[in-house]
Amino acid sequence: MIETDRSYKFRAAILFVLVGVMWLVRAIDAFLPRGISAAGHGIVPRTWDGLWSIPVAPLIHADLQHLMANTVPLVVLGALVLLRGLYEFIFVMLVTVIVSGLGTWIFGTGNAQHIGASGVIFGLFGYLIFRSAFDRKIGSAVITLVVAVAYGTAMVFSLIPSRDVSWSAHFFGFIGGFLAARVRYPHQPTIALAPKWR
């Protein structure tokens, strides 16, 4: 019991450190000229600098409102993934950051910096939505239902291309979540055994 409590506290600490880094970056950026971040640069599609910025882009936010809008769903969805363990959380984060980032780099609007953790949030959302289809666990199905009811409508509308938001990060983050669920829990189809004829 003690070990389990420590494990959950450690997972919570990891999540809040991640969120804390995002807030720290925003706090420093508030004192820097607009367009410059302490974490580097956002993803500028189809440029070499933009490609190397994929890992840090989720840490950068345009303003406090942007950061606050991403913080709550990141904490909620991240905590739901962390219930299964730190390895699962890290795996999902890596897959969604890479898929969302590459998708944005290839298909995103050019001559613009794509920033923010929304691609990761959509990855966590997609992962939680599709995980139950592959692991076939009741607990996963319950979480899928809760997440769909709480975030489904808003998330679906955010997948629609828009000039004001980086829809490519949202869309490919969602795809990344699906891929993470598929790889993490490869579904084994049920094999019906034919009767033995003697």
ZAGU-211512 format. One line per field, with one value per residue (C-alpha): residue number from 1; residue in one letter; chain; x, y, z. Coordinates in pm, 1 decimal. Layout:
<nodes>
seq: NUM; ...
type: A; ...
mol: A; ...
x: X; ...
y: Y; ...
z: Z; ...
</nodes>
This chain:
<nodes>
seq: 1; 2; 3; 4; 5; 6; 7; 8; 9; 10; 11; 12; 13; 14; 15; 16; 17; 18; 19; 20; 21; 22; 23; 24; 25; 26; 27; 28; 29; 30; 31; 32; 33; 34; 35; 36; 37; 38; 39; 40; 41; 42; 43; 44; 45; 46; 47; 48; 49; 50; 51; 52; 53; 54; 55; 56; 57; 58; 59; 60; 61; 62; 63; 64; 65; 66; 67; 68; 69; 70; 71; 72; 73; 74; 75; 76; 77; 78; 79; 80; 81; 82; 83; 84; 85; 86; 87; 88; 89; 90; 91; 92; 93; 94; 95; 96; 97; 98; 99; 100; 101; 102; 103; 104; 105; 106; 107; 108; 109; 110; 111; 112; 113; 114; 115; 116; 117; 118; 119; 120; 121; 122; 123; 124; 125; 126; 127; 128; 129; 130; 131; 132; 133; 134; 135; 136; 137; 138; 139; 140; 141; 142; 143; 144; 145; 146; 147; 148; 149; 150; 151; 152; 153; 154; 155; 156; 157; 158; 159; 160; 161; 162; 163; 164; 165; 166; 167; 168; 169; 170; 171; 172; 173; 174; 175; 176; 177; 178; 179; 180; 181; 182; 183; 184; 185; 186; 187; 188; 189; 190; 191; 192; 193; 194; 195; 196; 197; 198
type: M; I; E; T; D; R; S; Y; K; F; R; A; A; I; L; F; V; L; V; G; V; M; W; L; V; R; A; I; D; A; F; L; P; R; G; I; S; A; A; G; H; G; I; V; P; R; T; W; D; G; L; W; S; I; P; V; A; P; L; I; H; A; D; L; Q; H; L; M; A; N; T; V; P; L; V; V; L; G; A; L; V; L; L; R; G; L; Y; E; F; I; F; V; M; L; V; T; V; I; V; S; G; L; G; T; W; I; F; G; T; G; N; A; Q; H; I; G; A; S; G; V; I; F; G; L; F; G; Y; L; I; F; R; S; A; F; D; R; K; I; G; S; A; V; I; T; L; V; V; A; V; A; Y; G; T; A; M; V; F; S; L; I; P; S; R; D; V; S; W; S; A; H; F; F; G; F; I; G; G; F; L; A; A; R; V; R; Y; P; H; Q; P; T; I; A; L; A; P; K; W; R
mol: A; A; A; A; A; A; A; A; A; A; A; A; A; A; A; A; A; A; A; A; A; A; A; A; A; A; A; A; A; A; A; A; A; A; A; A; A; A; A; A; A; A; A; A; A; A; A; A; A; A; A; A; A; A; A; A; A; A; A; A; A; A; A; A; A; A; A; A; A; A; A; A; A; A; A; A; A; A; A; A; A; A; A; A; A; A; A; A; A; A; A; A; A; A; A; A; A; A; A; A; A; A; A; A; A; A; A; A; A; A; A; A; A; A; A; A; A; A; A; A; A; A; A; A; A; A; A; A; A; A; A; A; A; A; A; A; A; A; A; A; A; A; A; A; A; A; A; A; A; A; A; A; A; A; A; A; A; A; A; A; A; A; A; A; A; A; A; A; A; A; A; A; A; A; A; A; A; A; A; A; A; A; A; A; A; A; A; A; A; A; A; A; A; A; A; A; A; A
x: 0.0; 280.9; 464.3; 143.8; 91.5; 450.5; 405.7; 96.9; 268.4; 567.0; 340.4; 157.2; 492.3; 600.2; 280.6; 307.5; 674.6; 575.8; 302.7; 539.2; 794.8; 525.3; 433.2; 798.5; 862.3; 555.6; 670.3; 1013.0; 866.0; 650.1; 968.2; 1104.0; 1016.3; 711.3; 800.2; 1101.0; 1081.7; 1315.3; 1242.6; 1342.7; 1109.5; 779.7; 737.1; 779.4; 653.7; 898.0; 1206.3; 1503.5; 1469.7; 1102.8; 1188.4; 1429.1; 1168.9; 918.8; 1021.8; 1001.1; 700.4; 446.6; 618.0; 568.8; 243.6; 144.3; -3.5; -151.4; -494.5; -344.2; -150.3; -449.3; -667.3; -412.5; -324.8; -655.5; -713.3; -345.5; -364.5; -696.8; -616.6; -255.7; -366.6; -603.2; -319.2; -85.3; -326.3; -179.6; 179.0; 459.0; 586.7; 250.0; 237.1; 588.5; 518.1; 196.7; 363.3; 656.6; 437.1; 195.7; 467.8; 643.9; 333.8; 168.4; 493.0; 577.3; 220.8; 232.3; 576.4; 457.1; 100.1; 87.2; 51.7; 387.7; 559.8; 414.0; 531.5; 304.4; 321.0; 133.0; 47.3; -283.0; -135.9; -30.5; -374.7; -542.9; -298.6; -395.3; -762.5; -726.1; -533.7; -798.3; -1076.8; -921.4; -741.8; -1052.5; -1094.9; -759.2; -712.2; -1078.6; -1085.2; -1392.0; -1189.8; -1067.6; -1422.5; -1545.8; -1265.6; -1341.2; -1706.0; -1617.8; -1362.3; -1601.0; -1879.2; -1652.6; -1438.9; -1584.8; -1782.9; -1518.6; -1241.8; -1429.1; -1498.2; -1130.9; -1031.2; -1199.7; -945.3; -934.4; -719.1; -701.0; -576.3; -321.4; -569.8; -284.8; -141.6; -486.9; -555.5; -217.1; -207.0; -533.3; -386.0; -79.8; -303.9; -468.9; -131.2; -3.8; -308.3; -270.2; 99.7; 69.2; -218.6; -204.2; -543.0; -532.7; -842.0; -1037.2; -970.9; -1268.2; -1147.4; -1299.3; -1447.0; -1228.6; -1378.6; -1286.2
y: 0.0; 239.4; 161.9; 224.3; 558.6; 657.2; 549.2; 767.9; 1062.3; 1024.0; 1013.2; 1323.0; 1494.9; 1416.5; 1566.0; 1881.2; 1924.1; 1916.5; 2173.6; 2374.7; 2395.5; 2528.1; 2797.4; 2882.5; 2925.3; 3152.0; 3357.8; 3415.0; 3481.5; 3759.0; 3965.2; 3882.0; 4043.7; 3892.3; 3591.0; 3496.2; 3220.2; 3090.9; 2739.8; 2819.3; 2854.7; 2707.0; 2474.8; 2665.8; 2424.4; 2294.6; 2460.0; 2293.4; 2511.1; 2417.6; 2048.4; 2075.5; 2272.7; 1984.3; 1869.5; 2218.1; 2367.9; 2220.4; 2415.0; 2754.2; 2952.5; 3285.3; 3433.6; 3349.8; 3273.3; 3026.7; 2857.6; 2834.7; 2688.3; 2407.7; 2347.4; 2205.1; 1942.5; 1846.5; 1780.8; 1592.2; 1376.5; 1327.4; 1206.6; 954.5; 811.7; 810.8; 582.5; 299.0; 395.4; 632.2; 423.4; 446.2; 822.5; 876.6; 650.6; 835.2; 1173.0; 1081.9; 938.6; 1231.3; 1496.7; 1336.7; 1264.3; 1597.6; 1784.4; 1612.4; 1651.3; 2021.5; 2056.4; 1895.9; 2028.3; 2334.8; 2692.5; 2824.0; 3140.6; 3094.1; 2951.3; 2673.6; 2659.1; 2519.3; 2187.4; 2140.2; 1875.4; 1673.9; 1722.4; 1587.7; 1297.0; 1212.1; 1248.9; 1020.4; 765.8; 748.8; 728.6; 440.9; 249.2; 57.4; -74.6; -250.5; -352.7; -459.6; -358.8; -231.9; 37.1; 171.7; 170.8; 374.3; 627.2; 644.8; 723.7; 991.9; 1156.6; 1146.6; 1312.3; 1573.4; 1672.1; 1507.0; 1792.8; 2060.0; 1834.7; 1738.2; 2102.5; 2186.7; 1931.2; 2142.7; 2349.9; 2710.8; 3015.1; 3103.1; 2774.2; 2514.8; 2253.9; 2042.8; 1999.0; 1900.4; 1656.7; 1486.4; 1484.5; 1289.8; 1053.0; 1015.1; 916.5; 650.5; 514.7; 509.4; 307.4; 68.3; 7.1; -5.5; -255.1; -453.5; -619.1; -995.2; -1114.7; -1398.1; -1724.5; -1957.4; -2314.9; -2549.7; -2871.7; -3178.9; -3441.2; -3794.5
z: 0.0; 88.4; -234.5; -433.9; -262.7; -338.6; -699.7; -746.4; -578.1; -810.1; -1116.5; -999.6; -943.3; -1301.7; -1440.6; -1232.2; -1321.4; -1689.4; -1630.7; -1412.3; -1693.0; -1926.9; -1674.8; -1611.5; -1983.1; -2012.3; -1711.1; -1866.6; -2211.1; -2065.4; -2032.2; -2377.8; -2711.5; -2878.8; -3093.2; -2881.7; -2620.9; -2352.8; -2482.0; -2838.7; -3135.2; -3242.5; -3539.4; -3864.0; -4131.7; -4387.9; -4239.5; -4073.2; -3762.0; -3741.6; -3756.1; -3463.9; -3266.7; -3252.8; -2899.6; -2742.7; -2923.3; -2673.2; -2392.2; -2561.2; -2533.3; -2681.9; -2365.3; -2026.6; -2170.3; -2416.9; -2137.4; -1902.5; -2178.2; -2224.8; -1860.2; -1731.8; -2005.5; -1996.2; -1621.2; -1642.9; -1946.4; -1840.2; -1497.2; -1657.0; -1865.8; -1564.6; -1377.3; -1585.0; -1506.1; -1589.5; -1880.9; -2055.0; -2004.3; -2140.6; -2439.4; -2529.6; -2485.4; -2710.9; -2985.6; -2986.2; -2974.8; -3272.2; -3482.7; -3406.8; -3466.1; -3793.9; -3918.2; -3840.1; -3997.6; -4321.1; -4351.0; -4124.4; -4239.5; -4356.7; -4234.7; -3887.9; -3556.4; -3434.3; -3054.9; -2756.3; -2594.5; -2776.8; -3006.6; -2701.2; -2545.1; -2856.9; -2847.4; -2488.8; -2584.2; -2885.5; -2683.7; -2411.4; -2670.8; -2866.1; -2590.5; -2483.8; -2839.1; -2813.2; -2450.4; -2403.8; -2034.7; -1854.1; -1676.4; -2010.9; -2148.2; -1850.7; -1897.2; -2270.8; -2194.8; -1938.9; -2168.2; -2466.0; -2266.1; -2105.6; -2404.6; -2714.0; -2867.7; -2811.0; -2939.8; -3257.4; -3348.3; -3286.8; -3550.0; -3819.1; -4016.1; -3899.0; -3967.1; -3597.1; -3450.8; -3553.4; -3668.3; -3805.9; -3453.3; -3327.0; -3609.1; -3608.2; -3228.7; -3238.1; -3496.9; -3273.9; -2983.0; -3197.6; -3309.9; -2951.1; -2842.3; -3134.6; -3070.2; -2690.5; -2695.5; -3017.9; -3048.3; -3089.0; -3277.4; -3120.9; -3298.7; -3329.4; -3305.9; -3559.5; -3416.5; -3447.4; -3669.5; -3599.6
</nodes>
